Amino acid sequence: MRKRCAEDPHEEKAPNISSPNIIIMLMDDMGWGDLGVFGQPSKETPNLDEMAAQGMLLPNFYTANPLCSPSRAALLSGRLPVRNGFYTTNAHARNAYTPQEIVGGISKDEILLPQMLKKKGYVSKIVGKWHLGHRPQYLPLENGFDEWFGAPNCHFGPYNSSVRPNIPVYNNSEMVGRYYEEFKIDRKTGESNLTQMYLQEGLDFILRQTEAHRPFFLYWAADATHAPVYASKRFLGQSQRGRYGDAVMELDYSVGQILSLLQNLGVENNTFVFFTSDNGAALTSGPNESGSNGPFLCGKETTFEGGMREPAIAWWPGHIKEGTVSFQLANVMDLFTTGLALAGISPPDDRTLDGLDLTPVLLKRSHTLQNRPIFYYRGNELMAVRLGQYKAHYWTWSNSWEEFKSGINFCPGQEVPGVTTHEQKEHTMQPIIFHLGRDPGEKFPIRVTTKEYQDVLSRISLVVESHKKTLVPGIPQLNMCDVAVMNWAPAGCEKLGKCLKVPKSGPWKCEWPH
C-alpha cells in the first residue's frame, strides 16, 4: 500500500465527504488470531497489519452468531438473527444456515443496508458468498444490490449432479457456471483462482464508480478460508501455516491491492473500509484447513469467545486517526447503523435495531459509547452476555457426545470441565461468569461466593431481563428443507446448457445437529 502525503494534489478533487464510499470486507471462518497484528507468529499479513497501523484496531469486535448465514444476515440488517428470522426452532439452541436444501431465506420484512443506501444514490455490489438464501426471491439483486459476482452457498463439492447439483456462480442475476465445473477448485492441491476473480471484480467496480463520480458500497465477501480451503497457484505452498495460511496470504494481498487502488485514484480520504470475519475459525477443520482464534476458547459453532470474537480493522485516512486501538465492545450489526450514519441516512424507525453508530468512537469524538452489552445467541437461545469485562454464561454446550465421539470437535485441546460441556447445560439460576481481561480463555470461573460475582450478576441480570422482556422474535426462516429447491436450474442455466432435472418436492423439517 502506498501512503499518500497530506499535500497530495489529488486530494482536493475527492468528492464531497458527506457520502463517503463504504467497503466492508467480510472474511469466512477467519479467526481473531490469524492476523500478525493480533500476534500470529508467522507474520504473514503485512497488508492487514499496515491497514491497522494506518487505521484503528478493534480487539473487542464480535459477530452476531457463531455461524456464517445468521452473522451475514445480522450485518446487512443491523438486527440479531433471532429478530431477522435467521434461526431455527426445530430444536433448542441449534446453529442453522442456508445449505442447498433450505427453503427459506432473508425475509422481505427486513431492510438491508444496500436498500437504505439507495436513498443517497449509492451503487452497491456484493462480491463472493451471499448465503442469505438461494431461491430467486432471496438473491442479492432482489434485496438492494445492483451488482453481484459470486455464489449463493458455500463452495462445498464436487457433487454428483444426479443427487446434488454443484453450486452455481452468478454474474448479477444469472449463473455463469458452477463450482468444480467452470469454476475450478482442486480438492487435492487446493488450487483455485476464485480469490483472484473476486479481487478483479472488486477493483473493477471501484474504478467504474469512481470514474462515474458515484458513491458506492462494496461488500467484498471472499470465502477462501472456509473449508475446503483454496488459493491460486502463486500463493500455494508459500505459508508456514500450510494451505490455510496460503489462503490468508492471498486474501491479505487482495486487501492491499484494494487499498492501493483507492490511494492511486485519490479517493482514500473519501472511502471508509472495514475488515472483519463472519465467525471464529473452524477448529474442527484443523489443523490443515482452519485458522487461529488466538487466546480464546473453542471456535466456530460455539458461543465461547473463539466462536464469536473477530478480527476487526477500520480504515479511513484523514478521518480515523492512524495507529489507534479502541476497546469499545462492538459487533457486525454496528456496521449497518454506522454505514447509514456515514451516508447521512436516518435508520428505519419502524423496527428494533441492535447495531450502534460507531462513528463517535471511530472519529474519536468519544472514547466509548454507552456500556453496551454483547449478546451471544445460538439459534433460539441466549447463551451468554458480555457487559464490560465480564461475561456470564446462561447455557453451555460445545456439541453432543455422539458428535464428539465421531471426531467432530469444536474445542480441540481446550476442554474446560463444566464449561465446554457435551450436553446442553442450563446455568440460568447461577450463571458461570468470567472476567475476560484477566481470563480471555474462559478457564477460571469467578467463585459464586465472592462479592465480585454478586455485583456482576446483579448488573448483567438487569440487562438480560430488559432484553428478554422487549424481544419479539422474527418468524424462523431456517426450519424447512426440500430437495426440490436445490440449485438444479438457476436463472441463466438454459443459455449454458447447465439446467438439471428438478426432483419431486418432499419438504421436511431440517435437522440441525449442533
URMOVEN-V705030 format. One record per residue. N is the residue number from 1. D_CENTER is the distance of its C-alpha to the mean C-alpha in Angstrom with 1 decimal. Layout:
n->{N/N}
d_center->{D_CENTER/D_CENTER}
This chain:
n->{1/2/3/4/5/6/7/8/9/10/11/12/13/14/15/16/17/18/19/20/21/22/23/24/25/26/27/28/29/30/31/32/33/34/35/36/37/38/39/40/41/42/43/44/45/46/47/48/49/50/51/52/53/54/55/56/57/58/59/60/61/62/63/64/65/66/67/68/69/70/71/72/73/74/75/76/77/78/79/80/81/82/83/84/85/86/87/88/89/90/91/92/93/94/95/96/97/98/99/100/101/102/103/104/105/106/107/108/109/110/111/112/113/114/115/116/117/118/119/120/121/122/123/124/125/126/127/128/129/130/131/132/133/134/135/136/137/138/139/140/141/142/143/144/145/146/147/148/149/150/151/152/153/154/155/156/157/158/159/160/161/162/163/164/165/166/167/168/169/170/171/172/173/174/175/176/177/178/179/180/181/182/183/184/185/186/187/188/189/190/191/192/193/194/195/196/197/198/199/200/201/202/203/204/205/206/207/208/209/210/211/212/213/214/215/216/217/218/219/220/221/222/223/224/225/226/227/228/229/230/231/232/233/234/235/236/237/238/239/240/241/242/243/244/245/246/247/248/249/250/251/252/253/254/255/256/257/258/259/260/261/262/263/264/265/266/267/268/269/270/271/272/273/274/275/276/277/278/279/280/281/282/283/284/285/286/287/288/289/290/291/292/293/294/295/296/297/298/299/300/301/302/303/304/305/306/307/308/309/310/311/312/313/314/315/316/317/318/319/320/321/322/323/324/325/326/327/328/329/330/331/332/333/334/335/336/337/338/339/340/341/342/343/344/345/346/347/348/349/350/351/352/353/354/355/356/357/358/359/360/361/362/363/364/365/366/367/368/369/370/371/372/373/374/375/376/377/378/379/380/381/382/383/384/385/386/387/388/389/390/391/392/393/394/395/396/397/398/399/400/401/402/403/404/405/406/407/408/409/410/411/412/413/414/415/416/417/418/419/420/421/422/423/424/425/426/427/428/429/430/431/432/433/434/435/436/437/438/439/440/441/442/443/444/445/446/447/448/449/450/451/452/453/454/455/456/457/458/459/460/461/462/463/464/465/466/467/468/469/470/471/472/473/474/475/476/477/478/479/480/481/482/483/484/485/486/487/488/489/490/491/492/493/494/495/496/497/498/499/500/501/502/503/504/505/506/507/508/509/510/511/512/513/514}
d_center->{24.4/27.6/28.1/30.3/33.1/33.4/36.4/34.9/36.9/33.9/32.4/34.7/33.7/30.1/29.5/29.7/26.8/26.8/24.2/22.1/19.9/16.2/13.7/9.9/8.8/5.2/6.3/6.4/7.9/9.0/10.8/12.1/15.4/14.8/15.8/19.6/19.3/18.0/20.9/20.1/23.8/23.8/22.8/21.4/18.9/21.5/19.8/16.8/19.4/21.5/18.7/18.6/22.4/22.5/20.0/18.5/16.8/15.0/15.5/14.8/11.3/9.3/6.5/8.5/8.9/9.2/8.3/6.3/8.3/8.8/5.5/5.4/9.0/8.8/7.4/10.0/12.6/12.6/13.5/13.0/12.6/16.3/17.3/15.6/16.8/13.8/15.6/18.9/22.3/23.8/23.8/23.1/19.7/18.3/14.7/14.7/12.8/14.3/16.6/19.4/21.7/19.7/21.9/19.6/16.7/15.6/18.7/21.0/21.4/18.0/18.0/15.0/14.6/16.4/19.2/19.8/19.9/22.6/24.9/25.2/25.4/22.0/21.4/17.8/16.5/13.4/13.6/12.1/10.4/10.7/10.6/12.1/15.5/17.8/21.2/22.6/22.1/18.3/17.6/16.2/19.7/20.7/18.0/18.7/17.6/20.8/19.7/17.5/17.7/15.7/15.5/14.7/14.0/13.3/16.0/18.0/21.8/24.4/26.0/29.6/29.5/32.1/30.0/26.4/25.5/23.3/20.2/21.1/19.8/20.4/21.8/21.5/23.0/24.7/23.9/25.2/25.2/23.4/21.5/24.3/26.9/26.7/23.3/24.3/22.4/25.0/24.2/27.0/26.4/22.7/23.7/21.9/21.8/18.6/16.8/20.1/20.1/16.6/17.9/21.2/19.7/17.8/21.0/23.2/21.4/21.5/25.2/26.2/24.9/26.3/29.6/29.7/29.0/26.3/23.3/20.1/16.4/14.5/10.9/10.7/8.3/10.4/10.2/13.3/12.1/11.6/15.2/17.5/16.7/18.4/19.8/22.6/26.2/26.4/23.7/24.6/26.5/25.9/23.8/25.4/22.4/23.1/21.1/17.7/18.9/20.2/16.8/15.5/18.7/18.3/14.8/16.4/19.4/17.5/16.0/19.6/21.0/19.0/20.0/23.5/23.8/23.1/25.7/28.2/28.0/28.6/25.6/23.6/25.2/24.0/20.3/17.5/14.7/11.6/9.7/6.7/4.3/1.9/5.7/9.0/11.3/13.0/16.4/18.2/17.9/19.6/21.5/21.4/17.9/15.7/14.8/15.7/14.6/17.6/19.9/17.7/18.6/17.3/13.8/11.4/13.0/14.7/14.7/16.3/14.9/13.8/11.5/9.7/10.7/8.6/10.3/10.7/13.3/14.9/17.6/20.4/23.8/26.6/24.6/22.3/24.8/24.3/23.9/22.8/20.8/19.8/19.6/18.5/16.4/13.4/10.0/7.3/10.1/12.4/11.0/12.7/15.9/16.0/15.7/18.6/20.6/20.4/21.7/24.3/23.3/24.0/21.3/22.5/25.0/25.3/22.3/20.8/17.7/15.7/14.4/17.0/18.1/17.5/20.1/22.9/21.1/19.8/23.3/25.1/26.9/26.0/25.1/23.2/22.5/23.8/23.4/20.4/19.1/15.8/15.8/14.5/14.7/15.2/16.2/19.1/19.8/19.2/19.3/19.3/19.4/19.3/21.9/22.8/23.1/23.7/21.6/23.4/22.6/24.2/23.3/22.6/21.8/20.3/21.6/25.1/28.1/28.5/25.2/25.7/29.1/28.0/26.0/22.4/21.6/18.4/20.3/22.6/25.2/23.9/25.8/26.7/29.5/29.0/25.3/23.5/25.6/25.9/27.1/25.5/27.2/27.7/28.4/28.6/32.1/31.5/27.8/27.0/26.3/25.1/25.4/22.3/24.2/27.0/25.1/21.4/21.7/22.8/26.1/28.7/28.8/30.9/34.2/34.7/38.2/37.3/37.4/33.9/32.5/34.5/33.5/29.8/30.1/32.0/29.4/26.3/28.4/28.9/25.2/24.6/27.7/26.9/23.4/24.8/27.8/25.9/23.1/23.6/21.4/20.4/22.0/20.0/18.8/18.1/21.6/23.5/23.6/26.1/26.9/28.3/25.0/23.6/23.3/27.1/28.1/25.4/26.7/28.4/29.3/33.0/33.3/32.0/33.9/30.7/31.1/31.5/33.5/31.7/32.8/34.2/31.9/31.8/29.0/28.2/26.1/23.0/23.2/20.2/21.6/19.1}
